[in-house]
């Protein structure tokens, strides 16, 4: 993976994401160039890189306030502190980084990962003190047991090998570290994109059954699940017996 620049909170009891029809309609309005079917992992990675490189201008637009409130709640659930180390998978233009900094996390303790050169360039301009790496997260070479929180926000459904991505996240997570899977617009939004662009969006966000299967196989605990039509948040914790 190329180097571009060198305690768990309780469940959000009673949380229900606010309505965000205006923001959702705006996001669905993205138009893309049709590309060929993607049969293999490397082809899919190349497709994603090309897609996001060519549509970076769209993602430079301000995030609607309703969606930003949801991403803030996603980060809050992880219980970050100034001492936390964070990896943001699929960081894009750095949507979550603002919230990490609001939580007091030091910029040098944040690493954003993405496939897209253009998205990382934009994130680097916005947050010059944050570390960024380009490449497939599965190949992330960070030290084992070194990261407090790994986030997969609005990207997990695009990942070709989700099992290996979670294995990598589990390896680098500290004991009691958290792994967060989130989609601020939920599976309704993912389904609409999946129908339109099946080459980009491979799956819906995982069901509770799938999450529990992963947790058992990778010695994680599922601490939080909010699977609502227009909001999704799941959080694993790395068990001490790892």
C-alpha positions in Angstrom: 0.0 0.0 0.0 1.5 3.3 -1.1 2.2 5.9 1.6 0.9 9.2 0.4 2.2 11.1 3.5 4.6 10.0 5.9 -12.7 1.6 25.4 -16.0 1.3 23.6 -18.9 3.7 24.0 -22.3 2.1 24.9 -24.9 1.6 22.2 -26.7 4.8 21.2 -29.8 3.8 23.1 -33.0 4.7 21.4 -31.2 6.2 18.4 -33.1 6.6 15.2 -31.5 8.5 12.3 -33.3 11.7 11.3 -35.0 11.9 7.9 -32.8 13.1 5.1 -34.8 13.0 1.9 -33.3 16.2 0.5 -29.7 15.0 1.0 -30.6 11.5 -0.2 -32.1 12.7 -3.4 -29.0 14.8 -4.0 -26.7 11.8 -3.6 -28.8 9.6 -5.8 -28.5 12.2 -8.6 -24.8 11.2 -9.3 -24.5 10.1 -12.9 -21.6 7.8 -14.1 -20.2 6.5 -17.3 -21.2 2.8 -17.9 -18.3 0.4 -17.6 -17.9 -3.3 -18.5 -18.6 -6.2 -16.1 -16.0 -6.9 -13.5 -15.1 -10.6 -13.2 -12.0 -10.5 -11.0 -10.7 -8.7 -7.9 -8.0 -6.7 -9.6 -10.4 -5.6 -12.3 -12.8 -4.5 -9.7 -10.1 -2.5 -7.8 -9.1 -0.8 -11.1 -12.7 -0.1 -11.8 -13.3 1.6 -8.4 -10.1 3.6 -8.8 -11.2 4.8 -12.2 -14.8 5.5 -11.0 -13.8 7.7 -8.1 -10.9 9.4 -9.9 -13.3 10.5 -12.6 -16.1 11.6 -10.2 -14.0 13.3 -7.6 -15.6 16.7 -8.4 -18.9 15.4 -7.3 -17.6 14.4 -3.9 -16.1 17.8 -3.4 -19.6 19.1 -2.9 -20.5 20.1 0.7 -22.1 17.3 2.7 -25.8 18.0 3.5 -26.2 18.9 7.2 -28.6 15.9 7.8 -26.0 13.4 6.5 -23.2 15.1 8.4 -25.1 14.7 11.6 -25.3 10.9 10.9 -21.6 10.6 10.2 -20.9 12.5 13.4 -23.0 9.9 15.3 -21.2 7.1 13.6 -17.8 8.4 14.9 -19.2 9.2 18.3 -20.3 5.6 18.8 -16.6 4.5 18.7 -15.8 6.5 21.8 -12.6 8.1 20.5 -10.2 10.1 22.7 -7.2 12.4 22.0 -4.9 9.3 22.4 -6.8 7.2 19.9 -5.2 5.9 16.7 -7.6 5.6 13.8 -7.6 4.1 10.3 -10.3 5.3 7.9 -10.8 2.8 5.1 -12.3 4.3 1.9 -11.6 7.8 3.3 -12.5 9.5 0.0 -12.2 13.3 0.5 -12.1 12.8 4.3 -15.7 12.9 5.3 -15.1 11.3 8.7 -11.8 13.1 9.4 -13.6 16.2 10.5 -15.4 14.2 13.2 -12.2 12.5 14.3 -10.7 15.9 14.9 -13.8 17.1 16.7 -13.3 14.1 19.1 -9.8 15.3 19.9 -7.9 12.8 17.9 -4.5 14.2 16.9 -4.1 14.5 13.1 -0.9 12.4 13.1 -2.8 9.5 14.7 -5.2 9.3 11.7 -4.5 7.3 8.6 -6.9 7.6 5.6 -6.8 4.8 3.0 -8.3 4.9 -0.5 -7.8 3.5 -4.0 -8.4 6.8 -5.8 -5.5 9.2 -6.4 -7.8 12.2 -6.9 -9.8 11.6 -3.8 -6.6 11.3 -1.7 -5.2 14.5 -3.2 -8.4 16.3 -2.2 -8.3 14.8 1.3 -4.7 15.8 1.7 -5.4 19.4 0.7 -8.1 19.5 3.3 -6.2 17.8 6.1 -2.4 18.2 5.4 -1.4 16.8 8.8 -3.2 13.5 8.4 -1.5 10.5 7.0 -2.8 8.9 3.8 -2.1 5.7 2.0 -3.2 4.5 -1.4 -4.1 0.9 -2.2 -6.2 -2.1 -1.3 -6.8 -2.2 2.4 -6.4 -5.9 2.4 -2.7 -5.2 1.8 -2.4 -2.7 4.6 1.0 -3.2 6.3 0.3 -1.5 9.6 1.7 -3.1 12.8 -0.5 -5.7 14.5 -2.4 -4.7 17.6 -1.7 -1.0 17.0 -5.0 0.8 16.1 -7.9 1.8 18.4 -10.6 2.1 15.7 -10.9 1.1 12.1 -13.8 2.6 10.1 -15.4 1.4 6.9 -17.9 4.2 6.2 -19.9 4.1 2.9 -17.5 1.7 1.3 -17.9 -1.8 2.7 -20.5 -2.8 0.1 -17.9 -2.0 -2.6 -15.2 -4.3 -1.2 -14.4 -7.4 -3.3 -13.1 -9.5 -0.4 -14.9 -8.5 2.7 -13.6 -11.5 4.7 -9.9 -10.5 4.1 -10.7 -6.9 4.8 -12.1 -7.8 8.2 -9.1 -10.1 8.8 -6.7 -7.2 8.2 -8.8 -4.9 10.4 -8.8 -7.5 13.2 -5.0 -7.9 12.9 -4.2 -4.3 13.2 -6.8 -3.6 15.9 -5.6 -3.3 19.5 -7.2 -5.5 22.2 -10.6 -4.0 22.8 -10.2 -1.9 19.6 -13.3 -1.4 17.5 -14.1 -2.0 13.8 -17.0 0.1 12.5 -19.1 -0.7 9.4 -21.5 2.1 8.5 -23.6 3.6 5.8 -25.3 6.9 6.8 -28.1 6.4 4.2 -28.7 2.7 4.9 -29.5 -0.3 2.7 -32.3 1.5 0.9 -29.7 3.8 -0.7 -27.3 1.0 -1.3 -30.0 -1.0 -3.1 -30.7 1.9 -5.4 -27.1 2.2 -6.3 -26.6 -1.6 -6.6 -29.5 -1.8 -9.2 -28.1 1.1 -11.2 -24.3 0.3 -10.9 -23.8 -3.4 -10.0 -20.2 -3.2 -11.1 -19.5 -0.8 -8.3 -21.7 -1.9 -5.4 -21.3 -5.7 -4.8 -23.5 -6.3 -1.8 -25.9 -4.7 0.7 -24.6 -4.0 4.2 -24.3 -7.3 6.2 -27.2 -8.9 8.0 -27.0 -9.6 11.8 -26.5 -13.3 10.9 -23.5 -12.5 8.7 -22.0 -10.2 11.3 -22.3 -12.8 14.0 -20.7 -15.4 11.7 -17.7 -13.1 11.2 -17.5 -12.3 14.9 -17.3 -16.0 15.7 -14.7 -16.8 13.1 -12.5 -13.9 13.9 -12.9 -13.8 17.7 -14.7 -10.5 17.6 -17.8 -9.4 19.6 -20.7 -7.5 18.0 -21.2 -4.6 20.3 -23.7 -2.6 18.3 -26.0 -3.0 15.4 -28.5 -0.4 14.0 -29.9 -1.7 10.8 -32.6 0.7 9.7 -33.8 1.3 6.1 -32.0 4.7 6.0 -29.2 4.2 8.5 -26.7 1.4 9.2 -24.1 1.1 11.9 -22.4 -2.0 13.1 -19.5 -2.1 15.5 -17.2 -5.1 16.4 -14.8 -5.2 19.3 -11.6 -7.2 19.2 -11.7 -9.8 22.0 -9.0 -10.0 24.6 -8.4 -13.7 23.8 -7.0 -12.8 20.4 
